[in-house]
Amino acid sequence: MTERRAILSGSTFEEQIGYARAVVDGDWVHVSGTTGFDYTTMTISEDVVEQAEQALRNIEAALAEAKCTFADVVRVRYLLPDRADFEPCWPVLRRCFGEVRPAATMLMCGLADPRMKIEIEVYARRPTV
Protein backbone atom coordinates (compact mmCIF):
# COMPACT_ATOMS: atom_id res chain seq x y z
CA MET A 1 0.00 0.00 0.00
CA THR A 2 1.35 3.41 -0.99
CA GLU A 3 1.78 5.92 1.82
CA ARG A 4 -0.44 8.99 1.51
CA ARG A 5 -0.43 11.68 4.13
CA ALA A 6 -1.15 15.37 4.42
CA ILE A 7 1.32 17.94 5.72
CA LEU A 8 -0.27 20.99 7.31
CA SER A 9 1.51 24.30 7.92
CA GLY A 10 -0.97 25.82 10.32
CA SER A 11 -2.17 28.36 7.76
CA THR A 12 -5.75 29.44 8.39
CA PHE A 13 -6.29 29.10 4.63
CA GLU A 14 -5.82 25.32 4.83
CA GLU A 15 -8.65 25.02 7.33
CA GLN A 16 -10.94 27.57 5.68
CA ILE A 17 -10.57 26.18 2.14
CA GLY A 18 -9.91 22.52 2.95
CA TYR A 19 -6.49 21.61 1.60
CA ALA A 20 -3.03 20.63 2.80
CA ARG A 21 0.26 22.52 2.35
CA ALA A 22 1.63 19.30 0.88
CA VAL A 23 0.63 15.72 0.21
CA VAL A 24 3.07 12.84 0.34
CA ASP A 25 1.96 10.11 -2.04
CA GLY A 26 4.49 7.29 -2.04
CA ASP A 27 7.76 8.73 -3.35
CA TRP A 28 6.09 11.94 -4.59
CA VAL A 29 5.57 15.15 -2.66
CA HIS A 30 3.06 17.64 -4.04
CA VAL A 31 3.40 21.08 -2.44
CA SER A 32 0.39 23.36 -2.86
CA GLY A 33 0.73 26.83 -4.29
CA THR A 34 2.49 28.66 -1.47
CA THR A 35 2.53 32.40 -0.95
CA GLY A 36 4.64 34.74 1.13
CA PHE A 37 2.46 34.63 4.22
CA ASP A 38 4.27 34.01 7.49
CA TYR A 39 1.85 31.41 8.83
CA THR A 40 2.84 31.98 12.46
CA THR A 41 1.63 35.59 12.32
CA MET A 42 -0.56 35.42 9.18
CA THR A 43 1.21 38.54 7.89
CA ILE A 44 2.67 39.20 4.45
CA SER A 45 5.29 41.68 3.24
CA GLU A 46 4.44 44.20 0.56
CA ASP A 47 7.76 43.42 -1.20
CA VAL A 48 7.65 40.69 -3.84
CA VAL A 49 11.21 39.50 -3.16
CA GLU A 50 10.47 39.17 0.56
CA GLN A 51 7.29 37.29 -0.36
CA ALA A 52 9.29 34.91 -2.55
CA GLU A 53 11.79 34.32 0.27
CA GLN A 54 8.99 33.57 2.75
CA ALA A 55 7.16 31.33 0.27
CA LEU A 56 10.36 29.34 -0.18
CA ARG A 57 10.82 29.06 3.60
CA ASN A 58 7.24 27.75 3.81
CA ILE A 59 7.94 25.25 1.01
CA GLU A 60 11.24 24.20 2.57
CA ALA A 61 9.46 23.42 5.85
CA ALA A 62 6.86 21.27 4.05
CA LEU A 63 9.59 19.45 2.10
CA ALA A 64 11.56 18.82 5.30
CA GLU A 65 8.49 17.30 6.95
CA ALA A 66 8.23 15.01 3.90
CA LYS A 67 11.95 14.16 4.29
CA CYS A 68 12.95 16.10 1.16
CA THR A 69 14.96 19.19 0.28
CA PHE A 70 15.01 21.59 -2.65
CA ALA A 71 17.47 19.14 -4.25
CA ASP A 72 14.55 16.69 -4.69
CA VAL A 73 12.32 19.16 -6.56
CA VAL A 74 11.56 18.09 -10.14
CA ARG A 75 8.98 20.75 -11.11
CA VAL A 76 8.26 24.29 -9.96
CA ARG A 77 5.49 26.67 -11.01
CA TYR A 78 5.58 30.40 -10.37
CA LEU A 79 2.31 32.32 -10.43
CA LEU A 80 2.37 36.12 -10.42
CA PRO A 81 -0.26 38.79 -11.12
CA ASP A 82 2.40 41.14 -12.53
CA ARG A 83 5.09 39.78 -14.86
CA ALA A 84 7.37 42.70 -13.94
CA ASP A 85 7.65 41.22 -10.42
CA PHE A 86 9.20 37.97 -11.66
CA GLU A 87 12.71 39.09 -12.62
CA PRO A 88 13.47 40.75 -9.25
CA CYS A 89 12.84 37.31 -7.65
CA TRP A 90 15.31 35.45 -9.88
CA PRO A 91 18.30 35.63 -7.51
CA VAL A 92 16.21 34.19 -4.65
CA LEU A 93 14.82 31.44 -6.88
CA ARG A 94 18.27 30.64 -8.23
CA ARG A 95 19.62 30.14 -4.69
CA CYS A 96 17.11 27.33 -4.16
CA PHE A 97 16.92 25.83 -7.63
CA GLY A 98 20.05 26.91 -9.56
CA GLU A 99 21.90 23.64 -8.98
CA VAL A 100 18.75 21.48 -9.09
CA ARG A 101 17.40 22.79 -12.39
CA PRO A 102 13.79 21.55 -12.06
CA ALA A 103 11.35 21.90 -14.94
CA ALA A 104 9.76 25.33 -14.44
CA THR A 105 6.83 27.41 -15.61
CA MET A 106 5.87 31.02 -14.88
CA LEU A 107 2.22 31.95 -15.27
CA MET A 108 0.69 35.38 -15.02
CA CYS A 109 -2.66 35.22 -13.25
CA GLY A 110 -4.73 36.71 -10.47
CA LEU A 111 -4.11 35.36 -6.97
CA ALA A 112 -6.62 34.82 -4.15
CA ASP A 113 -5.66 37.93 -2.17
CA PRO A 114 -4.55 41.24 -3.69
CA ARG A 115 -1.64 41.41 -1.19
CA MET A 116 -0.14 38.27 -2.75
CA LYS A 117 2.47 39.03 -5.41
CA ILE A 118 3.87 35.54 -5.99
CA GLU A 119 2.74 31.97 -5.44
CA ILE A 120 5.05 28.98 -5.86
CA GLU A 121 4.17 25.29 -6.11
CA VAL A 122 6.60 22.40 -6.36
CA TYR A 123 6.66 18.67 -6.96
CA ALA A 124 9.46 16.64 -5.44
CA ARG A 125 10.47 13.00 -5.50
CA ARG A 126 11.64 11.61 -2.20
CA PRO A 127 15.06 10.01 -2.26
CA THR A 128 15.01 6.23 -2.09
CA VAL A 129 16.83 4.77 0.85
Stockholm file with secondary structure:
# STOCKHOLM 1.0

chainA/1-129         MTERRAILSGSTFEEQIGYARAVVDGDWVHVSGTTGFDYTTMTISEDVVEQAEQALRNIEAALAEAKCTFADVVRVRYLLPDRADFEPCWPVLRRCFGEVRPAATMLMCGLADPRMKIEIEVYARRPTV
#=GR chainA/1-129 SS CCCEEEECCCCHHIIIIICCSEEEETTEEEEEEECSEETTTTEECSCHHHHHHHHHHHHHHHHHHTTCCGGGEEEEEEEESCGGGHHHHHHHHHHHHTTTCCEEEEEECCCSSTTCCCEEEEEEECCCC
#=GC SS_cons         CCCEEEECCCCHHIIIIICCSEEEETTEEEEEEECSEETTTTEECSCHHHHHHHHHHHHHHHHHHTTCCGGGEEEEEEEESCGGGHHHHHHHHHHHHTTTCCEEEEEECCCSSTTCCCEEEEEEECCCC
//
